[in-house]
Amino acid sequence: MSGHDSKYFSTTKKGEIPELKEELNSQYKDKRKDAVKKVIAAMTVGKDVSSLFTDVLNCMQTENLELKKLVYLYLINYAKSQPDLAILAVNTFVKDTQDPNPLIRALAVRTMGCIRVDKITEYLCDPLQRCLKDDDPYVRKTAAICVAKLYDINAELVEDRGFLDALKDLISDNNPMVVANAVAALAEIQDNSATSVFEITTATLSKLLTALNECTEWGQVFILDALSKYKAADAREAENIVERVTPRLQHANCAVVLSAVKMILQQMELITSPDVVRNLCKKMAPPLVTLLSAEPEIQYVALRNINLIVQRRPTILAHEIKVFFCKYNDPIYVKMEKLEIMIKLASDRNIDQVLLEFKEYATEVDVDFVRKAVRAIGRCAIKLERAAERCISVLLELIKIKVNYVVQEAIIVIKDIFRRYPNTYESIIATLCESLDTLDEPEAKASMIWIIGEYAERIDNADELLESFLESFPEEPAQVQLQLLTATVKLFLKKPTEGPQQMIQVVLNNATVETDNPDLRDRAYIYWRLLSTDPEAAKDVVLAEKPVISDDSNQFDSSLLDELLANIATLSSVYHKPPETFVTRVRTLQKTEEEEEFPEGYSETSSAHVADNGASPPYAAATQPPPAPAAAVPDLLDLIGLDGDAGGDNAIVSVDQPVQPTGPPLPVLLPAASGQGLEISAQMVRRDGQIFYSLMFENKTQIPLDGFMIQFNKNTFGLAAGGPLQVPQVQPGTSERTLLPMVLFQNIAPGPPNSVLQVAVKNNQQPVWYFNDKISLLVLFTEDGRMERTAFLETWKSLPDSNEVTKDISSIVINDIDATIERLSSSNMFFIAKRKNGNHNVLYLSAKIPRGIPFLIELTTDVGVPGLKCAVKTPNPEMAPLFFEALETILKS
């Protein structure tokens, strides 16, 4: 659209649809064109203009290319909801694929490929076959991509009609862009196919390398990615391929550069000549360095890829360590990645430079960056034995500046250095002991206690130092308690005098009687039995020689690193995870013959099938008699939260054996008066850790009802059907009850959380019925929501005060504390502790919803007195109103 088209988005007056309808049928071309622009504008801002489908379709037969593009855009958007009417456009499509103008031919075949309606797909094959052999390269390259789209809709059709062979023929095309698109289409089809579809042979290799020099930058990326999967026959062929690809390293587009690097790295594995390998390493360094002068986002992607590259070929950037020095205005995520790479490139030759940088970073204002810098010094010491002493000197200098978090981080890394080089640097322990009073972080405390226990025989006042920690033993985190227990036992075994003997009694008593932590208790019992039965055996166990820790700078094993390097320039290389861990492709294997869709207001995503192409899969439909379909696997591609609760987020309940519904009467959500004689009662329930939608259909009409289907609109928790809705035919005057398995996080609604669940139900005899239900957190509370006391306290302290929400519930009266605790526990709200505050009883409980979101609860009440004060602390405080609703429901039941 031109710059003057903003007027089409302006607010319209009453009667917009009739006005647009009239304008679309105007005899004047300009008026029709303006009307279509208004329709597209309304569609763009989210208005439903599907009722104008036929009128817009009438504007399709025009010579005006701009108008034709707009009509096609409308068709792509609404054809799925109007499949029968979309068939009316087929003749025009087919006619346009034979138009003299190549732009119109390409536009027609592209649009037909985007309209995901089976009936139109049947008519696409003949025009597509013509376009694949079209005289104009623009049409051929468009048709190549259309084959991939068609494969996504109907793979068998593509294979039966010979489209794959036609695509392979296009690799020999004389136009490089056609070659690139053919490669892109074949690569996408290969990703979605279980069989081998696209293999590069020696003959096609030459054609791809020739096209590489002439096609656009994105075409080069597709070809390079395909070439990276080709395994050369021998070292000579690998050298020839690399020689042809090396000029791509100078390309201005960073995607081309990274794809070229990936391809060269793959072929270098076969090259045996050390000189050739050395020269290639030299050639790859400058383009990688150049990427670091781009904007921060590209720098980050480049650094994540470089991190992998230097683990396999550190010589590539061994002389370029200065380019990884952090600038003052680098974003924190770039600085962190640069630190990682500097550790990997650190060597005896450049360690002095690196340490000066790290020391400088340790005085910056960003606390996280400072901690990482101090740790980096320790990791360099572990990696480079000859530089360890210099690293320790720098750490001691940092300790002297008396900045609390720097001191604590230095103590943590020095503990690791002691492990790496035993009996070498223990002379600095006295300096470390001077900072005991400043330690307040669990890891730093644990590290210092480990040092005292490990070298108790060299520290004159080791018992006094440990005793200072023991005073707060019950309040310490589990990590510190475990170290204190072991260190005290070590002290007793090394100095079995009266002082340590009394200390060990106190510690063992605390660790076995006063604690709820099973790990601490079990370890304490083991030590107690060892000491009481055989002190010499205890020495052999507790004071045994420890394995020396190793350098962890190259953190990936060889096979994983190979896989990540094969995926350079993709998300896999940024996440440092294999693709299958965060991408799951699920193909829709079966489709009903006639797919009916719910109206536009409802989400087009169903959890019965989740297609990888973004197409709208079928609804959860009833069948008569019900078959036994395999439980579908949900799409796990969730960029908001790749670390979900595996126990509850996307669990699919097998619907091979439908769950028999039981339970109390369900609330009526669609009365018979509103449903033309159909009454629907429903409620969300939780059984055996799984969420179900319990439904009852009561037929008060005079005819049997069958073919029930259900769909859920987008909602806060992404609740959707987890299998088919299995309802037999409902005879007049009877009712049928069913349990529909549900899944979470399938179609999440944006905006603040709310408890509204919008449902659409239809059957073969009636129109679509809509009704609203409420989502209660009670069905979302998971069975693993119980927290240890120490974990509860730590989590409560770690959450800011702004995350705490309180509410007074005046209508609640609690007469029996224990009965209330039991009732809450049965709803997966678990008791932690209770205390008295004057006349008030204060209860602490924990609960959790999927994706690991905890709720920390404090209830304050007087027994028998109306009124309850509830405080809840959670990482998502906007969920608090939903929590209070759930709590009131439990306590009033």
N, C-alpha and C positions, 0 to 999 in steps of 0.2 A: 504493500500500500504506500501511497505517497504521503508526504508530510502534512497534506491538508485533510487527511482522512480521519483525524481525531474526532471530528464532529459526529462520526457514526457511533462513537462510544458514549455520547452525551445522554443524559436522562431523557427518556421518552415519556410522552403523555399517555393517558389512559387509552386503551384500545390499540395497543402496539401491534399485536398479532394480526388482527383484521386489516390494519393499515398496510402492514408489510405484505400481506397476502394480495391486497389490491395492487400494490406497486409492482410485485413480482409478475403479475399478469398484465402489466401495462403494455400498450402497443409500441411504446417508445423504448429504444435500446438503452439509452443513457439512464432512463428511470429504472429499468430492470437491473442494470448494473449497480446503480446506487442502492437499490433495495437489497441485492445480494450482499453488498458490503455491510449494510446495516445488520443483516442476519448473521454474518460472520462475526461482526463486532459483538452482537448479543451473545452468540455462542462462546466467544472468547472470554467474556466476563462471567460465564456460568449460567446464563439463562437457558431455559429449555425451549428450543425453537424447532423441536422434532415434528410438530404439527404442520410445519411448512414444507415437509419433505417433497411432496408431489409438485408444489409450486416452484421450488428451487430446481427440481429435476427438469421442469419444462424449460428452464433457462440454459440447459446443458448444450443444446444444439445451437452453437454460435461460432462465428469465425474469430471473435475477440478472445485472444489468448489469456488476457488478465481475468476476464469473466469466467472462462473455462476453468482456470486454476482455482478460483474461489469456489465454484460449484463442486469441483472435485474434492476440495478441502472439506466442504460440508458433507459430502457423501462418505468420506472416510470416517467422519465422526459419528454419523447417524445410521450408516448402513446396518450395523450390528443390531440396532434396536428396531429397524424396519426392513428385515430381510426380504419380505415378499415384495415390497415396493422397490427395493434396490434392484430387483431383477429387471425392472423397467428400463434401467440405465444400460443394460448389457448391450443392446443393439448399437447405442451411441458409442460405447467403449470400443466395440469391435470395429465400427466404422472409423473411429479416430485412430485406431492402430494401423489404418491404411491411408491416413491423411498424407498429402504431399509434404507437409511441414514436419521435419524430423522431431522438432520440439513437442508437437502435439502427439506424435506417435509414441515418443518416450513417456510423455505425461500420462497417456492413457494406460500403457502397460504398467507403469509404476503405481498408479492409483488402483488398478485392478488387483495388484499384488498386496496392497495395503488393506483392501476391504476383506475382512476375514469372515466371509459368508460362504458356506460350502456350495450353495447353488451358483454363485458367481464364479467360484473356482473352476467349475466344470467348463465354463465358457472361456477361461483364461488360457487354456493349453494351446489352442491353435494360434491365436494372435502371438503368444509368447514364443512359439516355435518359429514363426515368421520373423519376429523382432530379433531373435538370436542370430538370424542370418541376414539382417537388414544391411543395406548398403552404407548407411550412416553409422559411424563408430559411436556417436552419442547414444543412439537407440540400442546398439548392441551392449554397451556397458551398463545401461539402465536395465536391460533385460537380464543380464547376468546376475545382478543383485536380486531381481524379481524371482529367479529360480530358488535362491536361498529362502526367500519369504514363503514361496509356495511349498517348499520342503517342510517348513515349519508347520504349515497348515495340513498338508497331506503328503507324507513322505512316500507312500506307496505309489501315488500318482506320478510323482517326479521320476521314480525309478522305472515305472512301467512305460512312460512316454519317452524315455531316452534323453531326458534333460541333462542328466549327469554327463553323458557322453558329449552332448553339445557343449557343456561348460568346459570339458577337457579339450575339446577342439578349439575353443576360444583362446586357450593358452598359446596357440600358434598364430593368433591374430597379428596383423601387421600394425595395429594401434596399441601403444603401450598401456593406455588407460583401460582398454578392453581387457588386456591381459591381467592388469592389476585387479580389476573388479571380478574377473573369473576366479583368480586366486583367492580373493576375499570371500567369495560365495562358497567355493569348495572348502575353504578352511572352516567356515561357519557350519556347513553341512557335516563336515568330519567331526566337529565338536559334539554334534547332536546325534551322531550315528554310531551304532555299536560295531559296524563293519568298516573295513578300510575303503575309503572313498577316494582319497587324494594321496597319491604317492608320486614323489618327484623322481623321474628317471634321468638317465644321462642326456636323453634327447630334450626333455623339457627343461633341464637345468640350464642349458645354453640359451634357450629362448627367454627364460626368466632373467638371466643375467643381462641379456641384451635389452630387455624392456626396462630393467632397473635404471638405466642411465637416462631414460627419456620420460618416464611418467612423473606424476606429481608427487609431492612429499608423502602424502598418505598412501598413495599407491606403492611407493618405495617401502613404507613400513610393512604393508601386507606381504610384499614379495620377500623382504628380508626375514620376516617371521616364518614364512613358509620354508625359506632356504635354511634357517637355523635348525629345522627338523631333519634336514638331509644329511645322511652319513656318507662322507666321501669314500671312494673305493680304496684309496691309498694316500700316502703323504703328498705325493705329487699333485693329485687332483685337489686335495685340501689347500695346497699352496696356491694353485691356480684360482680357486674360488675366492680365497682371501684377497688375492691380488686384485681381482675384479671388484671386490666390495670395499676395499680400503678407501677409495675416494669419497665414499659416503660419510666417512668420519669428519669430513670438513663441512658437512651440510649445516645450514643455519637452523634447521628444525631439530630440537633436542630429541624428539621421538625417533627420528631417523638415525641420529648418532647412537642412541642407546640400543636400537635394534641392530645396527651394524656391529657394535661392540659385542652384543650377545652372539651374533652369528660368527664373528671372528673367534671368540672364546671357545665356541663349540668345535670349530674346525682346528683350532690350535692343539686340541687333545690328540689329533692324529699326526701332527707335524713333528718329525723327529729331529730336524736340524736345529741345534741350539742357537745358531746365528740368526736363523729366520725367526725363531721365537723371540729372541732378544730384540730384533728390529721391530717386530710387531708390537711388543710391549712399549717400545719408545714411541711408536706412532699413535698408540691409544692414549698415552698420557695427556697430550695437549688438548684434545677434544673434551676429555673428562674434566680437566681443569677449567676449560672455558665454560662448562655448564655451571660452575660455581660463581660465575659473575652475573647470572640471571636473577630473576626475582626470587624471594625466599621460598615460595612454594615449589618452584622448579629445583632450587638448590636442595630442598629436603628430599625430593624424589631422587635426585642425582646422588645425594649422599647415602641414601638407603641402598641404592644399587652399587655404589662404590664400596660400601661396607662389605657386600658379598664378593665383589671382584677382588679386593685386596686379601680376602681370606684364601682365595685360590691362587692369585698371581700378585703377591705383594710387591714384586719388582717393578710393576707398571708405574706405581706412584711412590716408590721408595725415596726418590730424590725430590719429591714435590710436597713434603710435609708442611712447608710454610703456608701453602694455600689453604690448609685446614686450620690455621690459627684463627681464633674467634675474633670477630670485630665487635666493637662496643654496641653497634646497632643491630646485630644479628638477633632474630627472634630466638627464644629459648629453645625451641624444638630443633633449630639449625645448630645452635651451640652444642646441644647434647649429642647430636649425631657426629659433629666434628670431633668431639672428645673421644668418642668410640673409635673413630678411624685413626686418630693420633696415637691411641694406645696400640692399635694393631700395627702401625708403621714405626713405632718407637724401636730404636736399635741402639747398640753400643755407640754407634757413630753420631747419632743425633740426640742422645738422651739429655745432654746438658741444655740444648735448646728447648726441648720439650718440657723439662722440669722448670725452667724459667717461666715458660708460658703458664704451666699449671699453678705455679706459686702465685703468679699474677692473678689468675682467675680466682684463687682461694681468698682474695681480698675484695672481691666484688660484692655488690649488694644483694643479688639474687641468691637466696639461701639454698634453693635446690641445686643451682649451678655450682655454688661453692662446694656443697657436699659431694657432688659428682666429681669435681676437680680433685678434691682430697682423695677420694677413692681411686681416681685415675693414677695418682702418684703411687699408691699402694699396689695397684695392679701392675704398674711398670716395674716395681721392685720385685714382684713375684715372677714376672716374665723374664727380666734381665738380671741374672745373678751378679754380674760384675758391676751393675749400676745400683744394687740394692743399698749399699752404704750411702751413696749420694741421695737416694730417695728418702732414707731415714733421716738424714741431716735436714732435708727440706721439711719433713714432717715435724721434727723437733722445733725448727724455727717457727712453724705455724702454731705449734702448741704454746710457744712463748708469748704470742700476741694475745692470748687469753680470751679469744672469742669463743663463747660456749659451744656453739654447734660445730665449729672448726675443730676444737679440742676433742669433742666426742667422736667425730668422724675419724680423726687421726688415730684415736685409740682403737677403733673398730678395725682399721686397716693394719695397724701395727700387730694386732693379734694374729691376723692372717700371715704377716711377714714372719712372726715367730714360728708359726706352723710350717712355713715354707723352708726356713733356715733355722732349725733347732740348735740351741747352744751356740749361737753366733752373736746376737745383738742384745742379749739380756741385760747389758750394762745400763740400758736406758730406762729400766723399770722404775728406778728411783724418781726419775723425772716425771714418769706417768703418774706415780702415786701422789704427786703434789696436786693433781687435778681432781682427786677423788670427790671432793665436796661439791664440785660443779656438775657432776653427772646426774642427769635427770631423764635421759632417754633409755628405754629398755635395752636396746641393742648395745649401746655404749656401756651401760652398767654390766650387762652379761659378759661383754668382752673383757672389761677390767677385772671382773670376778674370776673369769677363766685364767687370766694372766696370773693373778694372785695365787690361785689354787695350783696352777701348773708349776709355778716357781716358788712355792711356799718355803722350801728349804733355803732359798737365797734371800728371802725377805725376812728381816729380823722380827718385824712386828706384824707378820701376816695374820696372826690370830686377832689382833686389835682391828686391823683393816676389815677383815671379814665380819667381825662383831658389829662394826658400825653399819653394815648392810643388814645384819640379822634383825636389828631393832624394828625394821619395817617389813619383815618377811611376809606376814599375812596379806599386806596390801600390795605387794609387788606383783607385776605381771608374771604369767606362767614361765616365760622365757628366762626371767631373772631368777625366779624360784628354783628352777631346774639347775641353773648354773651354780647358785648358792649351795644347793644340796651336794652337788658333785665336788665343788671346791672345798667344802667343809670336810667331806670324806677324805679328799686328797690330803688336806692339812693334817687330819688325825693320823692317817697312815704314814705321813712323813715325819710328824712331830707328835708321837703318842703321849703327850704330857697331860697334866690335869686340865689346863684351860681348853684345849681342843676337845678333850673328852666330854666336858660339860656342854660345849657348843654342839657337838654331834648329837647329844641327847635331846637338846632343845629343838634342833633342826628336824631330826627324825620324828619327834613327837608332833611338831607343826605339820610336817609333810604327810603324816599318816592319819592323824586324828582331826586336824583343824581344816583340812582342804577338801574341796569338791572336785579337784582336777584329777582324773584317773591316771594320767601319765605321770604326774608328780608322785601320787600315792604309790603306784606300782614300782617306780624306780626306788623310792624310799624303802619299801619292803624288801626289795632285792638287796640293797646295800645293808639293811639291818640284818638280814639273815646271813649275808656274807661275813659281816664283821663279827657276828655272834658265834658262828660255827668255825670259820677258818680265816683268820686275819691275813695269812700269807696268800691264800687264794684271792682274797679281796685285793691285795696289792697287785697280783698278776692281772686282775681284770681291770681295776680302776687306773693303775699306773702303767698300763701296757703301752708299748710304743705306738704312736699314732701314724697313720699313713700321711705322707707329705702331700700337701695340696699342690695342685698344678696350675699352670697358666690357663685362664679361661677366656683369653681374648678372641680365640677362634672358636666360637661357641657352637657351631653346627658340625654334625658328623658328615662324613664324606658324601654319603648317598643323598642326604637332605640338601647339602650345599649344591650338588649336581642338579637336583630338581629345581632349586631356586634360581640357579644361574641359567637354566633353560627357560626360565620365565622372566628374565630381565625385561624391564620396561613395561611390566604389567603390575596389577595390584599385588600379586603374589610377592614380588620383589620388594614392595613397599611394606607389606605386612610381615614379611619374613616368615610366611606360612605357605605350605603347598596349596594350590587352588582348591583341592577337594575339601579342605577343612573349613572353607567359608563360602563355597559355591556349590549348590546342589541343583543339577538340572533334572527336572521331572517332566517327562513327556506325557501328554494325554493320549492314552492308548486306545480308549474307546470313547466314541461320541454317540449320543442318541441321534436317530435319523432326523428328527425335527426338533432343533433346539429352540425353546421359547425363552424369552428374556423378561426379566422384571423391568418395570419402568426405570427411567433415567435416574430418578432420585436415589435409587438403591445401588450399593457398590456392586461392580461387575466381577468381583473376585470371590470365588467360593473356595472353600478348603477341601471340597471333594476331590478336585484336581487342581494343581497349581502348575500352570505352564510356564516354561522359562522364557517365553517370548512376550510376555505382557498381555497376551490375549485373554479374553474373558472365558474361563472354563465353565463347564456345566454346573447348574444348581444341584443341591442335594434333592434328588427326586425319589418319589415312591414308585415301586414297581409291583406288578401283580401277576403271578405270585412273586414275592421278593427273591431276587437272586442272592448269591453270596459273593459280592465283589471283594477283591483284595483291598486291604486298608491302604489308602494313598499315603505317600510320603510328602510332607509339606516342604515348601521351598525354604531353605535355611538361610538365604541371602538377606541378613538383617543388619545394614551398615550402622544403625543407631546403637545396636547392642549385641557384637559378636560373641559376648560372654553370658548368655541367658541361663536360666535355671533348667538344667537338663531334665530334672525330674518332672517339671510341670508345664514348661512353656509350650512345647510343640508335640506333646505325646499324642499319638494316634491310637484310639481304641479299635481293636479289630472288630469289624462288623460282620464277620463270618457267622457268628452266633449272636443274634440280637439280644440285648439285655432285657430281661423281663421287668417291666415297670411295676413297682409297688409303692406303697406309701400313702400318706394322708391325702384328703381332697385338695385339688389344686385351685388356685384363684382363677376366676373367669376373667379373661382378657378381651375376648370378642363375644359379646352376648349374642344369642340367637336372633334377637331383633335387629341387630346391626349386620349380621352375617347371613341374612336371607335364610334363616333356619339352621345355619351351621354355628355351633357354639364351640369355642376353643378355650380350654383352660391350660395354663402352662406355668412352669416355675423352674428356675435354675437350681440344680442340686449337685452335691459333691458326694461321690461314693468311691471308696477304695483309692483315694488320691486322684480321681478323674472327675472332670466336670461333665454333667449331662444336662440336656434340656428335656424335662419331663413334660409331655404334652398329652392332652386328652381331646379327641375330636368327637363331638356328640351331634348326631344327624337328626334334626327335627323337621327335615323336609319330607317330601313324599317320594323322593327318588334316591337310589344309591349314589354315594359319592366316592370317587376313586381318583387315582393319579395325583396324590398330594405332593406338593413341592414347597420348600421353605427357603428363605434367604434372609440374611441379617444385614442391616445397614452398617456402615463404618461406625465403630464405637471406641470408647476410651481404651479398652483392653484388647481390641482386635478379635473379639469372640466371633467364631464362625463355625459352620457345621463341619464335623470331623468325619462324616460318612453319609451314606444315603438315608433319607427319611423313610423308614420302613413302616408303612401303614397299609393294612389290607383294606379292601372295599368296606365302607361303612354303610350298613343297611339302614333304611328309615326306622327311627325309633330306637336305635342302638348307639353305642359309643365304643371307641377304640382308644387304647392308651399305649404310648410308646416312649422309649428313651432314646434321644438323639445325642450321640457323643459329640463333644465340642472341643475345639482347639483354640489356643490363644494367639494373639499377635499376628493375625492373618490380614486383617484390613482395619488398621488403626485410624481413628478419626483425629484430626489435628485439634488444637485448642485445649482449654483447661479440662481437667477430668470431670466427668459427670456419670451418673448411674443409669442414664437412659439407654435402653436397648430397643431399637426399632426393628420390627419383624414384619415380613411379608409372607403370606401363605396363599397358595392357590390350588385348585383342583381342576379336573377335566370338565366339570359341569358349571363352575362358577367363576366370576372374575377374581382378581387379586384382592385379598383382604389385608389391611394394614392394622397393626395394633402396637402399643408401646408396653414394654416390660421394664423392670428395674434390675440392674446388676447389683447384687449384694457382695461386699467383700468377703462375707462368710464362706462363699463357695470358692473364693480365691486363696484363702488362708491355707498354706501348705503344711503337711505333716512334719516338716523338718524345721519348724519355726522356733523350737526351744533353744535358748542361749544359756551358756554357762554364766555364772554371776560375774566372773572377771571380764568376760567378753561383753556382757551387758554394760558394765561400768565403763569399759574402754570405749565402746561405741557411743554411749550417752555423752561422754566427755568430748569425743572427737567431732560430734555434730554441733554446729553453731547454735547459739540460743535462738536465733531467728527461725530455726527449724522446729521449735517447740510450739505446739498449738494446744490451748486449754479450752475446756467447755464445762459449764455447770449444767448438770441434767437433774432438774428439780423433781421430775416425776418418778425417779427410781428410789425404791426402798430396799436396802439389803438387810435381811434378817439373820442370815447364816453365812459367815465368811467362807467356811469350808465348802458348803454347797455351791456357793457362787464360783469359787475357784474350779470346782469340778465341772460346772456347767460351761465355764469359759474354755476349759481344757478340751471338752468334747467338741468345741468349735475351733480347735487348733490355735487358741490363745493360751500360752503356757505360763504357769506360775514360776516366778524367779525368787522372790523374797517378800517378806512383809515386816512392818515395824509399827510401833506405836508413836504417835505424835500428839501428846496430850490425850484428849478423849478420842482422837481420830485414829482409824486404822488405815495404814497406807500399804497398798499392794503394788508390787512391780511384776509386770508380765511382758512377754514378748510374742510377736507373731511375724509371719513373713508371707509375702505374696510372690508369685513367680518373677523370675529374673533377679531373685535374691534381695528384694526391697524389704528391709526390716521395719517393724513398728515397735518402738519401745514405749511401754504404757505405764503410767502411774495413776492409780485410782485411790482417791481419798474419800472416806465415808465414815459415818457413825452408825453402828448397828441399830436397826429399828427406827432410825430417824430419816425422814424423806430428804433426798438430796445426795448427789454424787458429783465429785469434782474429778474430771478426767484430764490428764495431760498426756499428749502423745508426741513423740519425737521421731522423725523419719527423714531420710534423704529427700523425700518428695512431700513437703508439707502441704502442697495443694491437694493431696489425697486425704487430708485429715477429716473434711466433712463427710466423705464416704465412710471413713472408719467410725466416726461417731454414730452414723446411721446404723452400721452393723452392730456396734456395741449395744445400742438401745434395743435393737431387735432381739439380741441374745438375752439381755437382762429382763426384758418384759415378757419373754416367752414362758 
